[in-house]
Amino acid sequence: EDESQPVLKDFSLKVNRGETIALVGPTGGGKTTTVNLLARFYEPRSGAIRIGGQDYTSFSLHSIQSRIGIVLQTPHLFSGTIRENLRYGRLDSTDAEIEEAARLVGAHDFIMKYPKGYDEPVGESGSLLSVGQKQLISLARAVLARPEIFIMDEATSSVDTLTEALIQRGMQAIMQKCTSFVVAHRLSTIKRADRILVIEDGRISEMGSHNELLRLRGKYYQLYTRQFREQMTQTLDVFQSSPAQEALPAD
């Protein structure tokens, strides 16, 4: 990859407090670069990112990152217990607040199935938990952090649909309280966003609500109808191969 070439070009966006912005588009188009810049994992080589009108490089790195809650595609847990991993979201949180956050995102039920509940060890890097369970703990951790800005990058791409529904519920709980940026491959996760940006070749090629972009019949329309068709095909395949179908009497 040529580092001298900018990933984002002619990229200008104003986001209002409390808005939910979804980013979609082809792999390598600049979605993850956008959220990495927002989280200040790296800084723009030209142009500026402003929070409340002030260039974000004038804030300390800690003050930026303490305002941001992030849930990534590959959730990171530390060795220790579930409770310790949750408390990392906000170190002074009480046990009651930890449980409330876990309930909010739908993690409490699976936690209580473990013999030690919240004091169950998660193993090295969370190896004793499933990907979906780790995502729910990451979400609860983000809830505890009470972020002003919430970033979710492809966090439902490797979980089953039941866990995805729980994660979406948890996302909604967080998004009601802050400004959110969601990168998603499954378009079902972003239909409720205030604005959807289609990012291609480092530029915003389309922008609008789900319904507005469908009416436009452009790139988003193509992405959405293709995914919808794929989902319907999968559903029909499952339906046709179910034993219940075979048991139906012939005409």
Steps between C-alpha positions, in 0.01 A plus 500: 500500500641838400516710817562820305150477347220638718226249588235773537465777239265802488338362814287754686235415756321690775336288768252632754506392864288188551495395133557141390716482187542169316787432260460246220687422182756267345796362696795740484275799426596686818237403761739368764750779428224750581425347841871452579556872435200584720639290785837667435681170453673714239464862400417661164805602296295784351165650590357501853254325727316733738299419809274785608680726251844430650775307318520166678881501498479784756350252751717244677482147361352383831223761495404395145507127563322528836204659314480217248359150542618251238383149414712338230455199273744301712414577863792511741468361853768471766575199718296520819131481581196624308450766769859628468465520122176695531639736762778598261232715328498726808726406787288662773175325395313307771391136474140623460600725206692212340195273524272775366727547194508124439119480522464794262692325220358152568818350652368437854316175413801317354727631779270356767514155337867470602567338842671816629283750311677835468807354673548234231851515343495580127833332417794638305363779273147378581566155348233332718222714350344496153549793258141610562545493878820704471316754282223535760760557773672762278161670455424497874847646559419780255170565683689534829742749345206737426667619179415820317595331173434131432678313218402152387713340229361182338408365843223269380680343204601175674207418730177305457172683439374450858814661646482766229150592621634535856793712377263723301286550810810594698609738222162675508533546878839672458408698189207674667747675727786604269627575148564171321695372200421149378695309236296200387497236232157373599274783390227386741706654782495852356150556360410716801802733465427872460735513204670231296822582314609287206880526492686401184862575407537725805203722412137527609315391186148500649347632821148486643256294706426136412180594316659798321786284373265225385304758300828621345549149354878540504779309673320456834190370319719241323672396826171474687301311237789256445525425874124474533487248214782296659323494837171394340678219310663378824166512684330304222784243496461446877120483466513250216748273678311494833345164608162669548480557126560131423223399741230691307243268342494484120201648316 
